[in-house]
Amino acid sequence: MKIKEDAFNRELSKMIRSGELNKFYSKNSPVYEIPVVVHVVSDGSPLGSSCNRTDAEVINWINHTNDIYSGNSAPGISTPIPVKLVLAKIDPNCNPTNGINRINASHLTNYVTYGVDSQANQSGLYQLDMTALGKWDPTKYYNIYVVKDTAGGGVPNGGWATFASNHGNNTDHAIIHYTAITSPSRHHVLSHEFGHAMSLYHTQQGSSGSTCPANNDCTLDGDLVCDTEPNILSSPGTTPCQAGQINPCTGIAYAGAESNIMTYTACYRDRFTAGQRDRAIAQLLYYRQSLLNSPVLNTTPINNTVSLTPACTPATITGPSNYNYGITYVKFGEINNYSRAYQQSANNFYENFTGSYCLGKATTTIPLTNATTITIAPGPASSSNPAHLIRAYIDYNNDGQFNETTERILSQTVSAGSVATSSITPPPTAVLNTPLRLRVIGDSNNFASSVNACYNPARGQVEDYSITIQSQTLSTNKEITNTSPIITKVNSSVYVRSDRKILSVTLYDASGRIVLNREGINSTEFKSSSLDIQNAIIFVNVILEKGETIVRKIKF
């Protein structure tokens, strides 16, 4: 993970120096809605007291955070960052929710007495023991915990959060001291911590006490942002506001760092810079794509209910660990599903994404005689899981078994951060017009052995989806035409025209990241909005009625 993070920071450094960082942001960029769930972790105190804040207080807090990101907290001074935290509308069980989840931890003495600690074996409740009480899938929701204390009984800090490169992992969440909701002087805390969640460093990054951070190359030193002045590490509780004073790191008066959301200072913190905006959006789009495509902000859950022939399922995992092996994304026809890699606390070595699952599209129809592209992304990169074995099967004859010769559709070894992909054309003997099981496996290439469709994973996961294969014959007298659709670039947009209805259009960059996804088009013509893409190859995946998939490559 650190290797991938450093590589991306170097890429951003080159883009800053060349002026190309605006590929991630322009004035036409949308406001990116981030689905959040706020877990209010109570010590048993009455609603409205101490760490058991009311729904109205939580909602006002989220709204205030959005005011900061919109720039309204310091009009004309703060640069807006086009993100908006939106409380989820669907919970993990597909029920309506207001996005606020209440956890009663009054039975945990260490929490009641000391609050939460970021590390294990301290006075307070270890953060992962607390999040195990209730964590919603971090690939669909950003989890925020409001807690009694954030220092195990010591002097409380505002909270903490991990960087975007940690997306989907067991520590990917924000933990916030309850006073951030109730105290006006701490209303910026969530903005600060979600800034970290978009990989923004402190402006004093690299400082040690009285020493200024290095600033030889502002794209790689300090906070990696060039329009935030370096400053000395300070404590908001003891250091007076430095406004109007000389910044020892620049030799001139402070020019905004003392009031930046991402600094430590006693000043009122209410602003971001354009450089912070660009870095935040680049990191958000690169690492947190699953949040931007999450369906939990819809009011109507996705329906994946199908009836599949029973098949073997793994009974256990042979080497439980938290190395993040598994599957994080599957795209196949209309299947478009993000999920988290295996974690011990989630016990998610087997995921059945058919039936009651509603947090992603898990069923599709594909044509019999045309190829459909499947794309599978493994767990996140780290030094401990350099390579994944990815396999996929389709039970073409619907007998509830998977033949390793005729029904294995993909077998590849890929490094974490890459994707496995293949074009799939069903055999003419495949069962038609019936939901068939698609099985996807992701596991450690080093630890998995004797892998087949029915094995118990070593450190990774097994996932099931549903496909239906349809013949392209509409009737004995009417065949679907073979006229290829027009897929081209018009100015800075993608244009698609077909003699059949277009169901969906998805754009991917060379890394497999979704650039644009439009479903439910149901028209013979589609034109995207203006895309802020330069000098890049884009793959356009078009799904037509009757399930035919067309993939074209376009150069911007």
MARPA-146853 format. One record per residue (C-alpha): residue in one letter; residue number from 1; x, y, z. Coordinates in pm, whole numbers, plus 50000, padded with zeros to 5 digits. Layout:
REM residues N
<A; NUM; <X; Y; Z>>
...
***
This chain:
REM residues 556
<M; 1; <50000; 50000; 50000>>
<K; 2; <50282; 50243; 50093>>
<I; 3; <50456; 50161; 49763>>
<K; 4; <50144; 50243; 49565>>
<E; 5; <50083; 50560; 49767>>
<D; 6; <50438; 50686; 49711>>
<A; 7; <50416; 50610; 49339>>
<F; 8; <50092; 50807; 49308>>
<N; 9; <50242; 51100; 49500>>
<R; 10; <50533; 51103; 49254>>
<E; 11; <50286; 51101; 48966>>
<L; 12; <50099; 51395; 49121>>
<S; 13; <50432; 51577; 49168>>
<K; 14; <50502; 51551; 48795>>
<M; 15; <50150; 51668; 48714>>
<I; 16; <50182; 51968; 48946>>
<R; 17; <50510; 52073; 48784>>
<S; 18; <50370; 52028; 48434>>
<G; 19; <50040; 52198; 48513>>
<E; 20; <49841; 51883; 48431>>
<L; 21; <49687; 51826; 48770>>
<N; 22; <49368; 51991; 48645>>
<K; 23; <49284; 51659; 48473>>
<F; 24; <49128; 51572; 48809>>
<Y; 25; <48947; 51900; 48862>>
<S; 26; <48789; 52177; 48656>>
<K; 27; <48515; 52431; 48707>>
<N; 28; <48280; 52184; 48538>>
<S; 29; <48358; 51905; 48784>>
<P; 30; <48058; 51776; 48977>>
<V; 31; <48015; 51795; 49351>>
<Y; 32; <48116; 51446; 49463>>
<E; 33; <47865; 51305; 49711>>
<I; 34; <48021; 51086; 49979>>
<P; 35; <47779; 50845; 50151>>
<V; 36; <47843; 50847; 50526>>
<V; 37; <47709; 50670; 50830>>
<V; 38; <47759; 50829; 51171>>
<H; 39; <47786; 50573; 51452>>
<V; 40; <47706; 50740; 51784>>
<V; 41; <47882; 50521; 52043>>
<S; 42; <47706; 50575; 52375>>
<D; 43; <47830; 50500; 52725>>
<G; 44; <47469; 50449; 52832>>
<S; 45; <47399; 50816; 52907>>
<P; 46; <47061; 50962; 52807>>
<L; 47; <46998; 51084; 52454>>
<G; 48; <47122; 51441; 52413>>
<S; 49; <47391; 51418; 52682>>
<S; 50; <47767; 51391; 52652>>
<C; 51; <47860; 51129; 52390>>
<N; 52; <47500; 51045; 52300>>
<R; 53; <47420; 51335; 52070>>
<T; 54; <47077; 51373; 51910>>
<D; 55; <46996; 51313; 51544>>
<A; 56; <46935; 51685; 51493>>
<E; 57; <47279; 51769; 51635>>
<V; 58; <47448; 51513; 51409>>
<I; 59; <47264; 51642; 51101>>
<N; 60; <47359; 52004; 51181>>
<W; 61; <47721; 51893; 51227>>
<I; 62; <47728; 51726; 50885>>
<N; 63; <47571; 52038; 50732>>
<H; 64; <47835; 52259; 50895>>
<T; 65; <48110; 52036; 50756>>
<N; 66; <47961; 52072; 50409>>
<D; 67; <47957; 52451; 50453>>
<I; 68; <48332; 52437; 50514>>
<Y; 69; <48394; 52226; 50204>>
<S; 70; <48175; 52455; 49994>>
<G; 71; <48382; 52757; 50103>>
<N; 72; <48091; 52924; 50282>>
<S; 73; <48280; 52929; 50611>>
<A; 74; <48524; 53184; 50468>>
<P; 75; <48372; 53328; 50147>>
<G; 76; <48629; 53461; 49905>>
<I; 77; <48913; 53324; 50117>>
<S; 78; <48865; 52948; 50133>>
<T; 79; <48885; 52744; 49812>>
<P; 80; <48580; 52519; 49781>>
<I; 81; <48648; 52145; 49763>>
<P; 82; <48365; 51989; 49560>>
<V; 83; <48269; 51713; 49802>>
<K; 84; <47952; 51677; 50007>>
<L; 85; <47900; 51434; 50293>>
<V; 86; <47554; 51281; 50256>>
<L; 87; <47396; 51060; 50521>>
<A; 88; <47313; 50717; 50376>>
<K; 89; <46955; 50637; 50284>>
<I; 90; <46984; 50255; 50276>>
<D; 91; <47142; 50044; 50550>>
<P; 92; <47337; 49718; 50491>>
<N; 93; <47014; 49518; 50533>>
<C; 94; <46844; 49717; 50254>>
<N; 95; <46620; 49906; 50499>>
<P; 96; <46564; 50283; 50496>>
<T; 97; <46795; 50476; 50728>>
<N; 98; <46872; 50836; 50822>>
<G; 99; <47243; 50747; 50818>>
<I; 100; <47278; 50758; 51197>>
<N; 101; <47351; 50430; 51376>>
<R; 102; <47346; 50409; 51755>>
<I; 103; <47578; 50169; 51939>>
<N; 104; <47539; 50116; 52314>>
<A; 105; <47881; 50037; 52462>>
<S; 106; <47779; 50077; 52826>>
<H; 107; <47875; 49713; 52893>>
<L; 108; <48241; 49783; 52806>>
<T; 109; <48408; 49921; 53118>>
<N; 110; <48722; 50038; 52941>>
<Y; 111; <48514; 50243; 52698>>
<V; 112; <48293; 50392; 52971>>
<T; 113; <48598; 50485; 53179>>
<Y; 114; <48860; 50575; 52917>>
<G; 115; <48700; 50602; 52577>>
<V; 116; <48884; 50478; 52265>>
<D; 117; <49254; 50425; 52189>>
<S; 118; <49407; 50401; 51845>>
<Q; 119; <49641; 50123; 51958>>
<A; 120; <49577; 49788; 52126>>
<N; 121; <49667; 49710; 52489>>
<Q; 122; <49603; 50064; 52616>>
<S; 123; <49363; 50188; 52881>>
<G; 124; <49080; 50264; 52642>>
<L; 125; <48886; 50036; 52410>>
<Y; 126; <49096; 49947; 52105>>
<Q; 127; <48946; 50112; 51798>>
<L; 128; <48903; 49785; 51606>>
<D; 129; <48723; 49628; 51901>>
<M; 130; <48487; 49924; 51894>>
<T; 131; <48430; 49924; 51517>>
<A; 132; <48357; 49549; 51539>>
<L; 133; <48042; 49649; 51731>>
<G; 134; <47909; 49804; 51412>>
<K; 135; <48081; 49883; 51084>>
<W; 136; <47902; 49923; 50754>>
<D; 137; <48082; 49809; 50439>>
<P; 138; <48356; 50074; 50393>>
<T; 139; <48345; 50034; 50015>>
<K; 140; <47984; 50161; 50024>>
<Y; 141; <47980; 50393; 50328>>
<Y; 142; <48235; 50619; 50492>>
<N; 143; <48211; 50525; 50861>>
<I; 144; <48230; 50804; 51121>>
<Y; 145; <48232; 50718; 51493>>
<V; 146; <48137; 50978; 51756>>
<V; 147; <48292; 50865; 52083>>
<K; 148; <48328; 50959; 52450>>
<D; 149; <48704; 51008; 52452>>
<T; 150; <48987; 50976; 52200>>
<A; 151; <49289; 50939; 52424>>
<G; 152; <49215; 50655; 52661>>
<G; 153; <49136; 50894; 52944>>
<G; 154; <49419; 51138; 52867>>
<V; 155; <49389; 51483; 52713>>
<P; 156; <49143; 51429; 52426>>
<N; 157; <49241; 51509; 52072>>
<G; 158; <48984; 51581; 51805>>
<G; 159; <49008; 51235; 51655>>
<W; 160; <49181; 51056; 51371>>
<A; 161; <49130; 50911; 51023>>
<T; 162; <49342; 50722; 50772>>
<F; 163; <49446; 50822; 50421>>
<A; 164; <49259; 50742; 50100>>
<S; 165; <49509; 50467; 50012>>
<N; 166; <49365; 50274; 50309>>
<H; 167; <49023; 50264; 50140>>
<G; 168; <48817; 49960; 50233>>
<N; 169; <49058; 49834; 50499>>
<N; 170; <48964; 49763; 50860>>
<T; 171; <49108; 50097; 50981>>
<D; 172; <48936; 50302; 50709>>
<H; 173; <48711; 50524; 50920>>
<A; 174; <48708; 50846; 51121>>
<I; 175; <48687; 50850; 51500>>
<I; 176; <48575; 51187; 51640>>
<H; 177; <48547; 51319; 51996>>
<Y; 178; <48187; 51413; 52073>>
<T; 179; <48282; 51775; 52153>>
<A; 180; <48339; 51827; 51779>>
<I; 181; <47959; 51827; 51753>>
<T; 182; <47879; 52044; 52050>>
<S; 183; <48166; 52295; 52068>>
<P; 184; <48180; 52573; 51801>>
<S; 185; <48558; 52592; 51838>>
<R; 186; <48584; 52226; 51729>>
<H; 187; <48332; 52223; 51445>>
<H; 188; <48619; 52202; 51197>>
<V; 189; <48736; 51864; 51333>>
<L; 190; <48534; 51647; 51092>>
<S; 191; <48647; 51862; 50799>>
<H; 192; <49005; 51811; 50917>>
<E; 193; <48972; 51435; 50957>>
<F; 194; <48792; 51385; 50628>>
<G; 195; <49071; 51595; 50477>>
<H; 196; <49302; 51318; 50594>>
<A; 197; <49061; 51068; 50439>>
<M; 198; <49133; 51245; 50107>>
<S; 199; <49508; 51220; 50181>>
<L; 200; <49566; 51579; 50291>>
<Y; 201; <49859; 51609; 50532>>
<H; 202; <49895; 51864; 50811>>
<T; 203; <50042; 52189; 50681>>
<Q; 204; <50324; 52138; 50935>>
<Q; 205; <50402; 51790; 50796>>
<G; 206; <50773; 51719; 50848>>
<S; 207; <50813; 51966; 51135>>
<S; 208; <50953; 51844; 51464>>
<G; 209; <50892; 52078; 51753>>
<S; 210; <51080; 52398; 51673>>
<T; 211; <51218; 52281; 51337>>
<C; 212; <51057; 52388; 51010>>
<P; 213; <50970; 52116; 50759>>
<A; 214; <51184; 52075; 50448>>
<N; 215; <51055; 52275; 50152>>
<N; 216; <51309; 52220; 49875>>
<D; 217; <51043; 52074; 49645>>
<C; 218; <50693; 52171; 49753>>
<T; 219; <50545; 51888; 49542>>
<L; 220; <50733; 51622; 49741>>
<D; 221; <50826; 51790; 50074>>
<G; 222; <50607; 51882; 50368>>
<D; 223; <50237; 51844; 50295>>
<L; 224; <50306; 51800; 49919>>
<V; 225; <50096; 52110; 49843>>
<C; 226; <50267; 52420; 49703>>
<D; 227; <50024; 52694; 49806>>
<T; 228; <50023; 52608; 50178>>
<E; 229; <50312; 52773; 50357>>
<P; 230; <50522; 52544; 50579>>
<N; 231; <50484; 52605; 50950>>
<I; 232; <50615; 52466; 51278>>
<L; 233; <50434; 52188; 51462>>
<S; 234; <50216; 52348; 51725>>
<S; 235; <49952; 52240; 51973>>
<P; 236; <49606; 52394; 51941>>
<G; 237; <49560; 52371; 52316>>
<T; 238; <49869; 52569; 52417>>
<T; 239; <49988; 52778; 52121>>
<P; 240; <49828; 53123; 52082>>
<C; 241; <49689; 53216; 51741>>
<Q; 242; <49978; 53333; 51520>>
<A; 243; <49773; 53567; 51297>>
<G; 244; <49978; 53875; 51210>>
<Q; 245; <50300; 53724; 51343>>
<I; 246; <50609; 53631; 51141>>
<N; 247; <50618; 53272; 51021>>
<P; 248; <50971; 53151; 51110>>
<C; 249; <50957; 52907; 50818>>
<T; 250; <50906; 53182; 50557>>
<G; 251; <51041; 53498; 50725>>
<I; 252; <50723; 53690; 50648>>
<A; 253; <50384; 53724; 50814>>
<Y; 254; <50163; 53418; 50820>>
<A; 255; <49963; 53404; 50499>>
<G; 256; <49685; 53162; 50591>>
<A; 257; <49849; 52848; 50729>>
<E; 258; <49749; 52956; 51077>>
<S; 259; <49381; 52934; 50978>>
<N; 260; <49400; 52632; 50749>>
<I; 261; <49171; 52340; 50828>>
<M; 262; <49469; 52104; 50810>>
<T; 263; <49693; 52278; 51062>>
<Y; 264; <49734; 52265; 51442>>
<T; 265; <49677; 52610; 51584>>
<A; 266; <49466; 52802; 51832>>
<C; 267; <49330; 53018; 51549>>
<Y; 268; <48981; 52965; 51413>>
<R; 269; <49038; 52725; 51124>>
<D; 270; <48804; 52771; 50830>>
<R; 271; <48986; 52746; 50495>>
<F; 272; <49143; 52526; 50229>>
<T; 273; <49367; 52620; 49935>>
<A; 274; <49342; 52541; 49565>>
<G; 275; <49639; 52306; 49595>>
<Q; 276; <49468; 52114; 49873>>
<R; 277; <49153; 52092; 49661>>
<D; 278; <49344; 51949; 49364>>
<R; 279; <49526; 51691; 49577>>
<A; 280; <49207; 51591; 49759>>
<I; 281; <49005; 51535; 49440>>
<A; 282; <49290; 51346; 49272>>
<Q; 283; <49316; 51111; 49570>>
<L; 284; <48939; 51075; 49598>>
<L; 285; <48902; 50974; 49233>>
<Y; 286; <49203; 50743; 49241>>
<Y; 287; <49132; 50552; 49563>>
<R; 288; <48768; 50602; 49665>>
<Q; 289; <48584; 50536; 49340>>
<S; 290; <48355; 50283; 49509>>
<L; 291; <48211; 50555; 49735>>
<L; 292; <48138; 50775; 49436>>
<N; 293; <47949; 50486; 49272>>
<S; 294; <47777; 50366; 49589>>
<P; 295; <47403; 50295; 49559>>
<V; 296; <47330; 50364; 49928>>
<L; 297; <47226; 50722; 49851>>
<N; 298; <46937; 50590; 49642>>
<T; 299; <46599; 50558; 49811>>
<T; 300; <46512; 50238; 49622>>
<P; 301; <46741; 49937; 49683>>
<I; 302; <46882; 49741; 49389>>
<N; 303; <46698; 49413; 49335>>
<N; 304; <46930; 49114; 49272>>
<T; 305; <46676; 48844; 49356>>
<V; 306; <46721; 48533; 49140>>
<S; 307; <46689; 48159; 49194>>
<L; 308; <47012; 47969; 49126>>
<T; 309; <47082; 47597; 49118>>
<P; 310; <47250; 47510; 49452>>
<A; 311; <47629; 47470; 49436>>
<C; 312; <47918; 47409; 49673>>
<T; 313; <48017; 47698; 49898>>
<P; 314; <48331; 47736; 50110>>
<A; 315; <48283; 47631; 50472>>
<T; 316; <48576; 47819; 50620>>
<I; 317; <48897; 48007; 50549>>
<T; 318; <49215; 47814; 50620>>
<G; 319; <49446; 48107; 50697>>
<P; 320; <49241; 48393; 50843>>
<S; 321; <49434; 48720; 50842>>
<N; 322; <49398; 49089; 50767>>
<Y; 323; <49624; 49105; 50461>>
<N; 324; <49339; 49226; 50236>>
<Y; 325; <49340; 48940; 49989>>
<G; 326; <49022; 48890; 49792>>
<I; 327; <48803; 49074; 49543>>
<T; 328; <48723; 49446; 49549>>
<Y; 329; <48546; 49499; 49216>>
<V; 330; <48365; 49294; 48952>>
<K; 331; <48238; 49437; 48623>>
<F; 332; <48066; 49202; 48377>>
<G; 333; <47785; 49327; 48157>>
<E; 334; <47550; 49506; 48395>>
<I; 335; <47723; 49358; 48700>>
<N; 336; <47899; 49651; 48863>>
<N; 337; <47989; 49570; 49221>>
<Y; 338; <48248; 49701; 49466>>
<S; 339; <48317; 49502; 49781>>
<R; 340; <48579; 49483; 50055>>
<A; 341; <48858; 49229; 50059>>
<Y; 342; <48864; 48962; 50331>>
<Q; 343; <48887; 49086; 50690>>
<Q; 344; <48869; 48865; 50997>>
<S; 345; <48624; 49093; 51176>>
<A; 346; <48384; 49081; 50880>>
<N; 347; <48432; 48704; 50829>>
<N; 348; <48360; 48767; 50461>>
<F; 349; <48553; 48480; 50300>>
<Y; 350; <48235; 48393; 50107>>
<E; 351; <47999; 48655; 49964>>
<N; 352; <47674; 48562; 49791>>
<F; 353; <47575; 48873; 49598>>
<T; 354; <47247; 48730; 49473>>
<G; 355; <46913; 48722; 49649>>
<S; 356; <46876; 48987; 49919>>
<Y; 357; <47195; 49178; 49832>>
<C; 358; <47111; 49540; 49738>>
<L; 359; <47436; 49737; 49762>>
<G; 360; <47556; 49683; 49405>>
<K; 361; <47441; 49542; 49072>>
<A; 362; <47507; 49165; 49088>>
<T; 363; <47301; 49021; 48802>>
<T; 364; <47330; 49062; 48426>>
<T; 365; <47218; 48931; 48090>>
<I; 366; <47486; 48860; 47828>>
<P; 367; <47457; 48751; 47464>>
<L; 368; <47529; 48399; 47346>>
<T; 369; <47736; 48479; 47038>>
<N; 370; <47910; 48806; 47128>>
<A; 371; <48198; 48858; 47366>>
<T; 372; <48138; 49032; 47700>>
<T; 373; <48433; 49174; 47894>>
<I; 374; <48482; 49075; 48256>>
<T; 375; <48702; 49289; 48483>>
<I; 376; <48803; 49179; 48834>>
<A; 377; <49007; 49387; 49078>>
<P; 378; <49194; 49218; 49366>>
<G; 379; <49251; 49343; 49720>>
<P; 380; <49458; 49658; 49782>>
<A; 381; <49833; 49663; 49739>>
<S; 382; <50070; 49604; 50029>>
<S; 383; <50411; 49451; 50086>>
<S; 384; <50243; 49143; 50234>>
<N; 385; <50022; 49062; 49934>>
<P; 386; <50217; 49137; 49617>>
<A; 387; <50017; 48904; 49391>>
<H; 388; <49666; 48762; 49367>>
<L; 389; <49541; 48452; 49193>>
<I; 390; <49212; 48543; 49024>>
<R; 391; <48975; 48279; 48886>>
<A; 392; <48619; 48290; 48754>>
<Y; 393; <48369; 48022; 48655>>
<I; 394; <48024; 48008; 48494>>
<D; 395; <47801; 47706; 48549>>
<Y; 396; <47709; 47695; 48179>>
<N; 397; <47510; 47370; 48201>>
<N; 398; <47339; 47473; 48528>>
<D; 399; <47412; 47145; 48704>>
<G; 400; <47539; 47310; 49024>>
<Q; 401; <47902; 47208; 48952>>
<F; 402; <48196; 47384; 48790>>
<N; 403; <48400; 47198; 48532>>
<E; 404; <48765; 47308; 48550>>
<T; 405; <48807; 47260; 48174>>
<T; 406; <48485; 47386; 48016>>
<E; 407; <48347; 47627; 48277>>
<R; 408; <48653; 47811; 48403>>
<I; 409; <48642; 48141; 48217>>
<L; 410; <48944; 48319; 48369>>
<S; 411; <49263; 48229; 48553>>
<Q; 412; <49524; 48501; 48598>>
<T; 413; <49786; 48612; 48845>>
<V; 414; <49785; 48988; 48893>>
<S; 415; <49968; 49225; 49122>>
<A; 416; <49763; 49420; 49373>>
<G; 417; <49662; 49746; 49210>>
<S; 418; <49613; 49581; 48869>>
<V; 419; <49305; 49406; 48731>>
<A; 420; <49231; 49071; 48569>>
<T; 421; <49027; 49097; 48251>>
<S; 422; <48907; 48874; 47969>>
<S; 423; <48649; 48864; 47688>>
<I; 424; <48391; 48591; 47743>>
<T; 425; <48180; 48427; 47470>>
<P; 426; <47955; 48149; 47603>>
<P; 427; <47967; 47807; 47433>>
<P; 428; <47673; 47723; 47204>>
<T; 429; <47570; 47447; 47447>>
<A; 430; <47513; 47690; 47735>>
<V; 431; <47173; 47688; 47903>>
<L; 432; <46976; 47992; 47782>>
<N; 433; <46728; 48227; 47948>>
<T; 434; <46802; 48085; 48294>>
<P; 435; <46999; 48249; 48579>>
<L; 436; <47341; 48079; 48601>>
<R; 437; <47597; 48107; 48879>>
<L; 438; <47908; 48317; 48817>>
<R; 439; <48178; 48240; 49075>>
<V; 440; <48479; 48466; 49129>>
<I; 441; <48781; 48376; 49344>>
<G; 442; <49062; 48599; 49466>>
<D; 443; <49337; 48463; 49689>>
<S; 444; <49705; 48483; 49771>>
<N; 445; <49914; 48350; 49487>>
<N; 446; <50175; 48237; 49741>>
<F; 447; <49946; 48062; 49989>>
<A; 448; <49661; 47926; 49776>>
<S; 449; <49707; 47568; 49663>>
<S; 450; <49491; 47313; 49481>>
<V; 451; <49254; 47592; 49386>>
<N; 452; <48923; 47488; 49236>>
<A; 453; <48574; 47632; 49236>>
<C; 454; <48479; 47449; 49558>>
<Y; 455; <48788; 47499; 49770>>
<N; 456; <48811; 47681; 50104>>
<P; 457; <49011; 48001; 50048>>
<A; 458; <49351; 48033; 50214>>
<R; 459; <49354; 48409; 50281>>
<G; 460; <49109; 48547; 50028>>
<Q; 461; <48750; 48525; 49911>>
<V; 462; <48490; 48353; 49698>>
<E; 463; <48204; 48560; 49550>>
<D; 464; <47890; 48452; 49363>>
<Y; 465; <47690; 48647; 49104>>
<S; 466; <47419; 48564; 48850>>
<I; 467; <47417; 48579; 48470>>
<T; 468; <47153; 48495; 48214>>
<I; 469; <47259; 48407; 47860>>
<Q; 470; <47024; 48506; 47581>>
<S; 471; <47027; 48408; 47217>>
<Q; 472; <47035; 48704; 46983>>
<T; 473; <46745; 48559; 46786>>
<L; 474; <46433; 48761; 46852>>
<S; 475; <46202; 48534; 46653>>
<T; 476; <46217; 48296; 46359>>
<N; 477; <46166; 48586; 46120>>
<K; 478; <46341; 48872; 46297>>
<E; 479; <46712; 48881; 46375>>
<I; 480; <46903; 49150; 46554>>
<T; 481; <47096; 49350; 46298>>
<N; 482; <47472; 49338; 46296>>
<T; 483; <47512; 49710; 46243>>
<S; 484; <47786; 49826; 46477>>
<P; 485; <47708; 50129; 46695>>
<I; 486; <47895; 50454; 46644>>
<I; 487; <48122; 50522; 46941>>
<T; 488; <48337; 50831; 46903>>
<K; 489; <48470; 51146; 47067>>
<V; 490; <48294; 51473; 46993>>
<N; 491; <48494; 51765; 47127>>
<S; 492; <48542; 51664; 47495>>
<S; 493; <48243; 51427; 47511>>
<V; 494; <48180; 51063; 47420>>
<Y; 495; <47902; 51010; 47166>>
<V; 496; <47723; 50677; 47108>>
<R; 497; <47455; 50602; 46849>>
<S; 498; <47301; 50263; 46771>>
<D; 499; <47006; 50110; 46588>>
<R; 500; <46922; 49937; 46916>>
<K; 501; <46850; 50094; 47251>>
<I; 502; <47155; 50177; 47460>>
<L; 503; <47113; 50049; 47817>>
<S; 504; <47432; 50179; 47975>>
<V; 505; <47764; 50347; 47895>>
<T; 506; <48069; 50310; 48122>>
<L; 507; <48404; 50480; 48066>>
<Y; 508; <48727; 50341; 48216>>
<D; 509; <49079; 50478; 48214>>
<A; 510; <49383; 50257; 48153>>
<S; 511; <49402; 50162; 48524>>
<G; 512; <49044; 50032; 48526>>
<R; 513; <48909; 50332; 48722>>
<I; 514; <48555; 50431; 48628>>
<V; 515; <48552; 50778; 48474>>
<L; 516; <48180; 50787; 48394>>
<N; 517; <47890; 50545; 48448>>
<R; 518; <47543; 50604; 48306>>
<E; 519; <47271; 50340; 48337>>
<G; 520; <46906; 50331; 48235>>
<I; 521; <46967; 50529; 47914>>
<N; 522; <46708; 50338; 47706>>
<S; 523; <46769; 50547; 47396>>
<T; 524; <46941; 50492; 47062>>
<E; 525; <47163; 50796; 47120>>
<F; 526; <47382; 50908; 47407>>
<K; 527; <47622; 51197; 47458>>
<S; 528; <47819; 51238; 47779>>
<S; 529; <47878; 51563; 47957>>
<S; 530; <48203; 51744; 47886>>
<L; 531; <48492; 51535; 48022>>
<D; 532; <48802; 51694; 48169>>
<I; 533; <49040; 51434; 48021>>
<Q; 534; <49363; 51505; 47837>>
<N; 535; <49622; 51280; 47672>>
<A; 536; <49464; 50958; 47792>>
<I; 537; <49323; 50634; 47651>>
<I; 538; <48962; 50572; 47755>>
<F; 539; <48778; 50241; 47720>>
<V; 540; <48409; 50281; 47640>>
<N; 541; <48187; 49988; 47746>>
<V; 542; <47841; 50006; 47585>>
<I; 543; <47562; 49762; 47674>>
<L; 544; <47278; 49740; 47422>>
<E; 545; <46936; 49585; 47465>>
<K; 546; <46937; 49206; 47470>>
<G; 547; <47266; 49226; 47661>>
<E; 548; <47516; 49279; 47375>>
<T; 549; <47833; 49447; 47501>>
<I; 550; <48057; 49662; 47280>>
<V; 551; <48397; 49788; 47398>>
<R; 552; <48588; 50057; 47210>>
<K; 553; <48910; 50242; 47281>>
<I; 554; <48916; 50622; 47236>>
<K; 555; <49212; 50855; 47261>>
<F; 556; <49159; 51192; 47429>>
***
